[in-house]
Amino acid sequence: MAPKSRRGKARFRRPAQQPAAASVTPRTATAFPTTTVNRPIVNAATTAQYDYVTKDLKLIAIIAGSMILLIVILSFIL
């Protein structure tokens, strides 16, 4: 049986990378465009309408924390 030729592998090899040029362009303040963030305007009516959500989330956090604490305490006892 004849040995494999190396020609087939040469197709899949990457070409040797050339070293980067020594010239570096200095970055200035105008090199990058500045963008402004458009934030939606929140009015008082919208925040008052969903005020109960924050109260409910706090209540859920308190209940979840107490349940986790209860599980930890029970794991030491039992």
Secondary structure, DSSP 8 states (H G I E B T S, - for coil): -----SHHHHTTS--------S------TTSS-----------HHHHHHTHHHHHHHHHHHHHHHHHHHHHHHHHHH-
